[in-house]
């Protein structure tokens, strides 16, 4: 029998939100390093949504290495000018 998923009744705020954002960015980086592009894309999207919900003081709490990675990957590999996945059937 699979383990039950925890349901989160309260939205994340404060330090918990910053911690979850960092965790999501690190997970996306690990998927990227493992060449799991679809998983990386999903984690990156979740990380971006959390990062955009942070205010300026909370964004400063995210390590600069993670912020730079998120911005660089977002613009270069996942930007609007890139072809979306799954469209290249030959």
NUVO-574685 format. One record per atom (N, C-alpha, C): atom name; residue number from 1; residue in one letter; x, y, z. Coordinates in Angstrom, 2 decimals, decimal comma, padded with zeros to 5 digits. Example, Ala and Ser with C-alpha at 12.3 -4.5 7.8 and 13.67 -1.06 7.14 Angstrom:
<atoms>
+-------+-----+--------+---------+---------+---------+
: atome : num : residu :    east :   north :      up :
+-------+-----+--------+---------+---------+---------+
:     N :   1 :      a :  013,19 : -005,69 :  007,80 :
:    CA :   1 :      a :  012,30 : -004,50 :  007,80 :
:     C :   1 :      a :  013,20 : -003,30 :  007,80 :
:     N :   2 :      s :  012,85 : -002,25 :  007,08 :
:    CA :   2 :      s :  013,67 : -001,06 :  007,14 :
:     C :   2 :      s :  012,90 :  000,03 :  007,87 :
+-------+-----+--------+---------+---------+---------+
</atoms>
This chain:
<atoms>
+-------+-----+--------+---------+---------+---------+
: atome : num : residu :    east :   north :      up :
+-------+-----+--------+---------+---------+---------+
:     N :   1 :      x :  000,84 : -001,17 :  000,00 :
:    CA :   1 :      x :  000,00 :  000,00 :  000,00 :
:     C :   1 :      x :  000,90 :  001,25 :  000,00 :
:     N :   2 :      x :  000,67 :  002,19 : -000,92 :
:    CA :   2 :      x :  001,51 :  003,39 : -000,96 :
:     C :   2 :      x :  001,24 :  004,31 :  000,23 :
:     N :   3 :      x :  002,26 :  005,08 :  000,56 :
:    CA :   3 :      x :  002,14 :  006,02 :  001,67 :
:     C :   3 :      x :  001,14 :  007,12 :  001,33 :
:     N :   4 :      x :  000,46 :  007,60 :  002,33 :
:    CA :   4 :      x : -000,50 :  008,68 :  002,12 :
:     C :   4 :      x :  000,25 :  010,00 :  002,00 :
:     N :   5 :      x : -000,23 :  010,85 :  001,11 :
:    CA :   5 :      x :  000,35 :  012,17 :  000,97 :
:     C :   5 :      x : -000,24 :  013,08 :  002,04 :
:     N :   6 :      x :  000,62 :  013,94 :  002,55 :
:    CA :   6 :      x :  000,16 :  014,89 :  003,56 :
:     C :   6 :      x : -000,60 :  016,01 :  002,87 :
:     N :   7 :      x : -001,70 :  016,38 :  003,44 :
:    CA :   7 :      x : -002,44 :  017,52 :  002,89 :
:     C :   7 :      x : -002,06 :  018,76 :  003,70 :
:     N :   8 :      x : -001,73 :  019,81 :  002,99 :
:    CA :   8 :      x : -001,35 :  021,05 :  003,63 :
:     C :   8 :      x : -002,56 :  021,98 :  003,65 :
:     N :   9 :      x : -003,07 :  022,20 :  004,84 :
:    CA :   9 :      x : -004,26 :  023,04 :  004,98 :
:     C :   9 :      x : -003,90 :  024,52 :  004,93 :
:     N :  10 :      x : -002,75 :  024,88 :  005,49 :
:    CA :  10 :      x : -002,36 :  026,28 :  005,55 :
:     C :  10 :      x : -001,36 :  026,60 :  004,44 :
:     N :  11 :      x : -001,49 :  027,75 :  003,80 :
:    CA :  11 :      x : -000,46 :  028,15 :  002,84 :
:     C :  11 :      x :  000,82 :  028,52 :  003,57 :
:     N :  12 :      x :  001,95 :  028,34 :  002,89 :
:    CA :  12 :      x :  003,23 :  028,64 :  003,50 :
:     C :  12 :      x :  003,43 :  030,15 :  003,62 :
:     N :  13 :      x :  004,04 :  030,56 :  004,71 :
:    CA :  13 :      x :  004,35 :  031,98 :  004,93 :
:     C :  13 :      x :  005,71 :  032,09 :  005,61 :
:     N :  14 :      x :  006,34 :  033,23 :  005,45 :
:    CA :  14 :      x :  007,57 :  033,54 :  006,16 :
:     C :  14 :      x :  008,74 :  032,64 :  005,80 :
:     N :  15 :      x :  009,42 :  032,16 :  006,82 :
:    CA :  15 :      x :  010,62 :  031,35 :  006,63 :
:     C :  15 :      x :  010,29 :  030,01 :  005,96 :
:     N :  16 :      x :  009,12 :  029,47 :  006,23 :
:    CA :  16 :      x :  008,74 :  028,21 :  005,60 :
:     C :  16 :      x :  008,60 :  028,37 :  004,09 :
:     N :  17 :      x :  008,09 :  029,51 :  003,65 :
:    CA :  17 :      x :  007,96 :  029,77 :  002,22 :
:     C :  17 :      x :  009,32 :  029,90 :  001,55 :
:     N :  18 :      x :  010,24 :  030,59 :  002,20 :
:    CA :  18 :      x :  011,60 :  030,72 :  001,66 :
:     C :  18 :      x :  012,28 :  029,36 :  001,60 :
:     N :  19 :      x :  012,11 :  028,56 :  002,65 :
:    CA :  19 :      x :  012,73 :  027,23 :  002,70 :
:     C :  19 :      x :  012,17 :  026,32 :  001,60 :
:     N :  20 :      x :  010,87 :  026,36 :  001,38 :
:    CA :  20 :      x :  010,26 :  025,54 :  000,34 :
:     C :  20 :      x :  010,69 :  025,99 : -001,05 :
:     N :  21 :      x :  010,86 :  027,29 : -001,24 :
:    CA :  21 :      x :  011,33 :  027,81 : -002,52 :
:     C :  21 :      x :  012,73 :  027,31 : -002,81 :
:     N :  22 :      x :  013,61 :  027,37 : -001,82 :
:    CA :  22 :      x :  014,98 :  026,88 : -001,99 :
:     C :  22 :      x :  014,99 :  025,38 : -002,28 :
:     N :  23 :      x :  014,13 :  024,64 : -001,58 :
:    CA :  23 :      x :  014,06 :  023,20 : -001,80 :
:     C :  23 :      x :  013,63 :  022,88 : -003,23 :
:     N :  24 :      x :  012,65 :  023,62 : -003,74 :
:    CA :  24 :      x :  012,17 :  023,39 : -005,10 :
:     C :  24 :      x :  013,25 :  023,72 : -006,14 :
:     N :  25 :      x :  013,99 :  024,80 : -005,91 :
:    CA :  25 :      x :  015,05 :  025,16 : -006,85 :
:     C :  25 :      x :  016,15 :  024,10 : -006,83 :
:     N :  26 :      x :  016,50 :  023,63 : -005,64 :
:    CA :  26 :      x :  017,53 :  022,57 : -005,54 :
:     C :  26 :      x :  017,06 :  021,28 : -006,22 :
:     N :  27 :      x :  015,78 :  020,95 : -006,07 :
:    CA :  27 :      x :  015,25 :  019,76 : -006,73 :
:     C :  27 :      x :  015,30 :  019,91 : -008,25 :
:     N :  28 :      x :  014,95 :  021,08 : -008,75 :
:    CA :  28 :      x :  015,02 :  021,33 : -010,19 :
:     C :  28 :      x :  016,45 :  021,22 : -010,69 :
:     N :  29 :      x :  017,40 :  021,73 : -009,91 :
:    CA :  29 :      x :  018,82 :  021,63 : -010,28 :
:     C :  29 :      x :  019,27 :  020,18 : -010,34 :
:     N :  30 :      x :  018,84 :  019,37 : -009,39 :
:    CA :  30 :      x :  019,24 :  017,96 : -009,40 :
:     C :  30 :      x :  018,63 :  017,23 : -010,58 :
:     N :  31 :      x :  017,38 :  017,54 : -010,94 :
:    CA :  31 :      x :  016,78 :  016,94 : -012,13 :
:     C :  31 :      x :  017,52 :  017,39 : -013,39 :
:     N :  32 :      x :  017,92 :  018,66 : -013,43 :
:    CA :  32 :      x :  018,66 :  019,18 : -014,58 :
:     C :  32 :      x :  019,99 :  018,45 : -014,72 :
:     N :  33 :      x :  020,70 :  018,26 : -013,62 :
:    CA :  33 :      x :  021,99 :  017,57 : -013,65 :
:     C :  33 :      x :  021,84 :  016,11 : -014,07 :
:     N :  34 :      x :  020,69 :  015,51 : -013,77 :
:    CA :  34 :      x :  020,43 :  014,12 : -014,13 :
:     C :  34 :      x :  019,81 :  013,99 : -015,52 :
:     N :  35 :      x :  019,69 :  015,11 : -016,25 :
:    CA :  35 :      x :  019,13 :  015,13 : -017,60 :
:     C :  35 :      x :  017,68 :  014,66 : -017,64 :
:     N :  36 :      x :  016,93 :  014,95 : -016,58 :
:    CA :  36 :      x :  015,50 :  014,65 : -016,54 :
:     C :  36 :      x :  014,75 :  015,94 : -016,83 :
:     N :  37 :      x :  014,63 :  016,27 : -018,12 :
:    CA :  37 :      x :  014,15 :  017,59 : -018,51 :
:     C :  37 :      x :  012,68 :  017,83 : -018,15 :
:     N :  38 :      x :  011,83 :  016,83 : -018,30 :
:    CA :  38 :      x :  010,42 :  017,02 : -017,99 :
:     C :  38 :      x :  010,22 :  017,27 : -016,49 :
:     N :  39 :      x :  010,91 :  016,50 : -015,67 :
:    CA :  39 :      x :  010,82 :  016,69 : -014,23 :
:     C :  39 :      x :  011,40 :  018,04 : -013,82 :
:     N :  40 :      x :  012,48 :  018,43 : -014,47 :
:    CA :  40 :      x :  013,09 :  019,73 : -014,19 :
:     C :  40 :      x :  012,14 :  020,86 : -014,54 :
:     N :  41 :      x :  011,47 :  020,74 : -015,66 :
:    CA :  41 :      x :  010,53 :  021,77 : -016,09 :
:     C :  41 :      x :  009,39 :  021,93 : -015,08 :
:     N :  42 :      x :  008,87 :  020,82 : -014,57 :
:    CA :  42 :      x :  007,80 :  020,89 : -013,58 :
:     C :  42 :      x :  008,24 :  021,50 : -012,28 :
:     N :  43 :      x :  009,40 :  021,07 : -011,76 :
:    CA :  43 :      x :  009,92 :  021,62 : -010,51 :
:     C :  43 :      x :  010,27 :  023,09 : -010,67 :
:     N :  44 :      x :  010,82 :  023,46 : -011,82 :
:    CA :  44 :      x :  011,19 :  024,85 : -012,06 :
:     C :  44 :      x :  009,95 :  025,73 : -012,08 :
:     N :  45 :      x :  008,88 :  025,23 : -012,68 :
:    CA :  45 :      x :  007,64 :  026,00 : -012,72 :
:     C :  45 :      x :  007,08 :  026,22 : -011,31 :
:     N :  46 :      x :  007,14 :  025,18 : -010,49 :
:    CA :  46 :      x :  006,67 :  025,31 : -009,10 :
:     C :  46 :      x :  007,56 :  026,27 : -008,32 :
:     N :  47 :      x :  008,88 :  026,17 : -008,54 :
:    CA :  47 :      x :  009,82 :  027,06 : -007,86 :
:     C :  47 :      x :  009,60 :  028,51 : -008,28 :
:     N :  48 :      x :  009,37 :  028,73 : -009,57 :
:    CA :  48 :      x :  009,13 :  030,09 : -010,06 :
:     C :  48 :      x :  007,86 :  030,67 : -009,45 :
:     N :  49 :      x :  006,82 :  029,86 : -009,33 :
:    CA :  49 :      x :  005,56 :  030,33 : -008,74 :
:     C :  49 :      x :  005,78 :  030,73 : -007,29 :
:     N :  50 :      x :  006,53 :  029,93 : -006,55 :
:    CA :  50 :      x :  006,81 :  030,27 : -005,16 :
:     C :  50 :      x :  007,72 :  031,50 : -005,08 :
:     N :  51 :      x :  008,74 :  031,56 : -005,94 :
:    CA :  51 :      x :  009,68 :  032,68 : -005,90 :
:     C :  51 :      x :  008,97 :  034,00 : -006,23 :
:     N :  52 :      x :  008,04 :  033,97 : -007,15 :
:    CA :  52 :      x :  007,32 :  035,18 : -007,51 :
:     C :  52 :      x :  006,38 :  035,64 : -006,41 :
:     N :  53 :      x :  006,01 :  034,74 : -005,50 :
:    CA :  53 :      x :  005,13 :  035,12 : -004,40 :
:     C :  53 :      x :  005,90 :  035,74 : -003,24 :
:     N :  54 :      x :  007,23 :  035,67 : -003,27 :
:    CA :  54 :      x :  008,04 :  036,25 : -002,20 :
:     C :  54 :      x :  008,12 :  037,77 : -002,35 :
:     N :  55 :      x :  008,25 :  038,45 : -001,22 :
:    CA :  55 :      x :  008,51 :  039,89 : -001,30 :
:     C :  55 :      x :  010,03 :  040,12 : -001,38 :
:     N :  56 :      x :  010,44 :  041,36 : -001,50 :
:    CA :  56 :      x :  011,86 :  041,66 : -001,75 :
:     C :  56 :      x :  012,77 :  041,20 : -000,62 :
:     N :  57 :      x :  012,35 :  041,36 :  000,62 :
:    CA :  57 :      x :  013,20 :  040,94 :  001,74 :
:     C :  57 :      x :  013,34 :  039,42 :  001,80 :
:     N :  58 :      x :  012,28 :  038,71 :  001,43 :
:    CA :  58 :      x :  012,35 :  037,25 :  001,42 :
:     C :  58 :      x :  013,20 :  036,76 :  000,26 :
:     N :  59 :      x :  013,14 :  037,45 : -000,87 :
:    CA :  59 :      x :  013,96 :  037,05 : -002,02 :
:     C :  59 :      x :  015,44 :  037,15 : -001,70 :
:     N :  60 :      x :  015,81 :  038,11 : -000,86 :
:    CA :  60 :      x :  017,21 :  038,25 : -000,45 :
:     C :  60 :      x :  017,66 :  037,08 :  000,40 :
:     N :  61 :      x :  016,73 :  036,38 :  001,05 :
:    CA :  61 :      x :  017,07 :  035,23 :  001,88 :
:     C :  61 :      x :  017,37 :  033,98 :  001,06 :
:     N :  62 :      x :  016,93 :  033,95 : -000,19 :
:    CA :  62 :      x :  017,24 :  032,83 : -001,08 :
:     C :  62 :      x :  018,70 :  033,00 : -001,50 :
:     N :  63 :      x :  019,53 :  031,95 : -001,37 :
:    CA :  63 :      x :  020,94 :  032,09 : -001,74 :
:     C :  63 :      x :  021,11 :  032,56 : -003,18 :
:     N :  64 :      x :  022,12 :  033,39 : -003,40 :
:    CA :  64 :      x :  022,33 :  033,98 : -004,71 :
:     C :  64 :      x :  022,58 :  032,92 : -005,78 :
:     N :  65 :      x :  023,26 :  031,84 : -005,42 :
:    CA :  65 :      x :  023,53 :  030,77 : -006,38 :
:     C :  65 :      x :  022,23 :  030,20 : -006,92 :
:     N :  66 :      x :  021,25 :  030,03 : -006,05 :
:    CA :  66 :      x :  019,96 :  029,48 : -006,47 :
:     C :  66 :      x :  019,19 :  030,48 : -007,31 :
:     N :  67 :      x :  019,24 :  031,75 : -006,92 :
:    CA :  67 :      x :  018,54 :  032,78 : -007,70 :
:     C :  67 :      x :  019,12 :  032,90 : -009,10 :
:     N :  68 :      x :  020,44 :  032,87 : -009,21 :
:    CA :  68 :      x :  021,09 :  032,98 : -010,51 :
:     C :  68 :      x :  020,74 :  031,78 : -011,37 :
:     N :  69 :      x :  020,78 :  030,58 : -010,78 :
:    CA :  69 :      x :  020,45 :  029,37 : -011,55 :
:     C :  69 :      x :  019,02 :  029,44 : -012,06 :
:     N :  70 :      x :  018,11 :  029,83 : -011,20 :
:    CA :  70 :      x :  016,69 :  029,89 : -011,58 :
:     C :  70 :      x :  016,48 :  030,90 : -012,72 :
:     N :  71 :      x :  017,08 :  032,05 : -012,61 :
:    CA :  71 :      x :  016,91 :  033,08 : -013,64 :
:     C :  71 :      x :  017,57 :  032,64 : -014,95 :
:     N :  72 :      x :  018,78 :  032,09 : -014,87 :
:    CA :  72 :      x :  019,50 :  031,68 : -016,07 :
:     C :  72 :      x :  018,77 :  030,57 : -016,81 :
:     N :  73 :      x :  018,36 :  029,54 : -016,11 :
:    CA :  73 :      x :  017,65 :  028,44 : -016,74 :
:     C :  73 :      x :  016,30 :  028,90 : -017,26 :
:     N :  74 :      x :  015,65 :  029,78 : -016,55 :
:    CA :  74 :      x :  014,33 :  030,24 : -016,96 :
:     C :  74 :      x :  014,41 :  031,00 : -018,28 :
:     N :  75 :      x :  015,40 :  031,86 : -018,41 :
:    CA :  75 :      x :  015,50 :  032,66 : -019,62 :
:     C :  75 :      x :  016,06 :  031,87 : -020,79 :
:     N :  76 :      x :  017,13 :  031,12 : -020,54 :
:    CA :  76 :      x :  017,83 :  030,49 : -021,65 :
:     C :  76 :      x :  017,12 :  029,25 : -022,17 :
:     N :  77 :      x :  016,65 :  028,39 : -021,28 :
:    CA :  77 :      x :  016,11 :  027,10 : -021,70 :
:     C :  77 :      x :  014,60 :  026,99 : -021,66 :
:     N :  78 :      x :  013,95 :  027,82 : -020,87 :
:    CA :  78 :      x :  012,50 :  027,68 : -020,70 :
:     C :  78 :      x :  011,75 :  028,95 : -021,07 :
:     N :  79 :      x :  012,38 :  029,88 : -021,76 :
:    CA :  79 :      x :  011,76 :  031,14 : -022,10 :
:     C :  79 :      x :  010,68 :  031,00 : -023,16 :
:     N :  80 :      x :  010,00 :  032,11 : -023,45 :
:    CA :  80 :      x :  008,90 :  032,11 : -024,41 :
:     C :  80 :      x :  009,39 :  031,84 : -025,83 :
:     N :  81 :      x :  010,65 :  032,15 : -026,12 :
:    CA :  81 :      x :  011,16 :  031,96 : -027,47 :
:     C :  81 :      x :  011,58 :  030,52 : -027,74 :
:     N :  82 :      x :  011,50 :  029,64 : -026,74 :
:    CA :  82 :      x :  011,89 :  028,25 : -026,91 :
:     C :  82 :      x :  010,70 :  027,40 : -027,35 :
:     N :  83 :      x :  010,98 :  026,34 : -028,09 :
:    CA :  83 :      x :  009,94 :  025,42 : -028,54 :
:     C :  83 :      x :  009,46 :  024,60 : -027,36 :
:     N :  84 :      x :  008,15 :  024,50 : -027,14 :
:    CA :  84 :      x :  007,65 :  023,69 : -026,02 :
:     C :  84 :      x :  007,90 :  022,19 : -026,27 :
:     N :  85 :      x :  007,98 :  021,40 : -025,19 :
:    CA :  85 :      x :  008,27 :  019,98 : -025,36 :
:     C :  85 :      x :  007,10 :  019,22 : -026,00 :
:     N :  86 :      x :  007,43 :  018,13 : -026,67 :
:    CA :  86 :      x :  006,41 :  017,24 : -027,22 :
:     C :  86 :      x :  005,84 :  017,64 : -028,55 :
:     N :  87 :      x :  006,40 :  018,62 : -029,21 :
:    CA :  87 :      x :  005,83 :  019,07 : -030,47 :
:     C :  87 :      x :  006,56 :  018,57 : -031,70 :
:     N :  88 :      x :  007,69 :  017,90 : -031,55 :
:    CA :  88 :      x :  008,52 :  017,56 : -032,69 :
:     C :  88 :      x :  008,34 :  016,15 : -033,23 :
:     N :  89 :      x :  007,14 :  015,74 : -033,53 :
:    CA :  89 :      x :  006,90 :  014,41 : -034,10 :
:     C :  89 :      x :  007,31 :  014,42 : -035,56 :
:     N :  90 :      x :  008,07 :  013,47 : -035,99 :
:    CA :  90 :      x :  008,53 :  013,41 : -037,38 :
:     C :  90 :      x :  007,91 :  012,28 : -038,14 :
+-------+-----+--------+---------+---------+---------+
</atoms>
